[in-house]
Amino acid sequence: MNTLTVIALLHCFLLAVLVQSAPVSSPYEQPPAFKEAAERAKTLVEKIMRDIPTVHAATVITEGLTLEPSSQTANLQMMMTTLGIPAAPVLKPPSEHFTLDTCVSRMSAGSRLYQGLLGVLSDRLSGLSDLRADLRDLLTHINKMKEVAQLGGEADQNQSLDLASHLRGSYEVQVATHLTLTQLRSFCHDMFRSLRAIAAYRPQAAGTR
């Protein structure tokens, strides 16, 4: 084997080592302002979850409507449809198959949904204004997350609320309040899990496997 061949082979070997060792891409680090907004949102979600039992006890006085698991679950689910209460967006921690964009967009959509439902109920019932204010502040933090990270995600869709036209009497108001608070607590639980996961989430750059 002549000298030129040896040099050529050595060059190819070194080039292969360099390509293999060079980082093709690395996890994307979210800016500090995003993390700060996410942490504030998580703190506020915790507060909302703590406050819901107190608000429920003060506003829902109809016997049998409790936050504990109930045998009436099927009937209450049917009442959601009857009263025109939309289901919350499905929310999961971000992953390869459930992007950060989608996750934050659904947080926004769900928060706006419950702010709207509580707004309708507040016209018939007192004691919901603090939760509405917390949801308004929560939306501010979520929008900050979207702005800082330049997230697109799903288009925000304003769900039309037909709840008011179904609140014919005090019983319907009580059931609607109970369902809204129950569903809000469940959505906040999912949102808290997602926000906690976001703190440790590092989306891979394009081309990473």
N, C-alpha and C positions, 0 to 999 in steps of 0.2 A: 504494500500500500504506500503510494507516494505521499510526499509532504502536503501537496495541495489537497489531496483527498482527505487527509487527516484534519487539516484546517477547516475544510468545508463541513465535515461531520461534526467537529467540535462546535462550529458556529451554529449549526442546526440544533445541537443539543442545548446550548446555552439559550438560544431563542425560545425553545420549547419550555425550558425551566422558567424563564422570565414571564412568558404568557400565562403559565399555569399558576405562578405565584402572585401575579398582579391581580388586585381586586377588580373584578369586572363591574361590580356595583355593590353598594352597601345599603343597609336599611336607612330609610329617610328619617332624620330626626326632626320632630315638629318644633317650631319656634317656641321660645319661652312664653310668649303672650298667649299662644294656643293652650299650653299646659296650665297657665294661670286661669284662663277662662274656664277650662274643663274642671279644674279643682273647685272653682267657685260654684259652678253648676252642680257638681257632686254634693257640695255642702248644702246647697239649697234644696236639692232633691231629698237629702236626708231629713232636713227640717220639715218638708212637706209630708213625708212618710210619718214622721213623729206627730204631726199636727192632725192628720186625718182622723184618727180615732176620737180625738177631742171634738173636732168639728162634727163628726158623725153623731156622737152622743148628744150634742147640743141641737142638732137640726132634725135628726130622724127619730121621731118618737113613736112611730107605728110599731106595734108589737110584732115580733118575728123578723123584723128587718135589722139584722146585726151584721157586723163585719166577720163574724165567725162563719166557718163553712156551714152551709144550710142544705137541708133536704129539698128546699124549694129552688135549687139552682136551675133546673130545667124551666120552671115557670118564670123565673126572673129573666132568663135568657130570652124567653119568648116576649117578655114585657119590653126588653130592649128594642126589639124589632117593632113592637106595637107603638112604643113611644117615640120612635124615630131617633134612637141614640146610636150613632155609628160606632163600630168597633175601632179600637185604637190600632195604629199601624204596627205590624209585627216588628219587634226590635230585638236584635241580638248583638253580642259583642262583635267588633270588627274582625274580619278574617279575610282569607283569600277569596272566599265566595260571598262575603257580605262586607262590601267595601266601607271604608271610613266615610266616604261621601254619602253613601246610602244610610249608614248608621246615624250620622248627625242630621241629615235631612229628615229622617223619620222621628228623631227626637223633637225637632222643630214642629213637624206636622202634628204629632201627638200633644205637645204642650199647647199649641194653638187650639186644637180640638177641645181640650178640657177647659181652657180659659173661656172659650165660647159657650160651652155647656153650662159652666158655672155662672156665666153672665146671664143666660136665659133664666136659670133657676133663681138668681139673686133678685129678679123682678117679682118673685113670688114668695121668697123666703129670705130671712136675714141670717147672718152668721157665716157667709161664704166669701166675704170681701177680702179677708186676709189671704186666703188660698189663691184667689184671683190675682192679688198683688204679687204673691210669690211666683206664680206662673208667668206673670209679665216680666219679672226680674230674671227668671230662668231663661225665658226667650231671649233676653238681652245678651246673656252669657253664651247661649248657643249660637246666636247670630254672630257674636264676636269670634267664636271658634271657626265658623264658616268663612268669615272675612279674612282672618289671619292666615288660615291654611289654604285659602282660595279654593274652597270646595265647591263642586258643582252638584253632583249627586242627582237624586230624583227631583223633578220639578215640584215645587211646593204647590199643593192643591188645597184650596179652601173648600172644605166640605160644607155643603149647605146644611144648616141645622133646621130641622122641621119640628123640634121639640116643643116649642111654645104652643103650637096649634093642638098638641095632644095633652096639654096640662089642663084638663077640664075641671078637676077638683083637687082637694087636698090630698087624697090618696095617691093620685097620679104624681103629684109634686113630691110626696114622700118617697114613692118607689123610684122616681127619676133621680132624686138626690142620692138615695142609697146606691143605685146602680152606678151613677157617675163617680161617687167617692170610692166605691169598691174597685171599679175599673181604673180609676186614677191611681189608686194605691198599687195595683198590679203593674200598671205601666211604669210607675216610678221605680218599682223594684227592678224591672228590666232595664230601665234607664240607668239606675245606680250601678248595676253590673256592667253595663256597657261603658259608662264613664270610668269605672275602675280599670276596666280592660284597656281603655284608650291610653291611660297613663303609662302602660307598659308596652303598648302596641308600636311596632316599628315596621311600617309597610315597606316591602322590598321594592327596590328600584326596578324599572323595566328590564326584563331579560334575566332576572334572578330566579333561581329554582331552589 
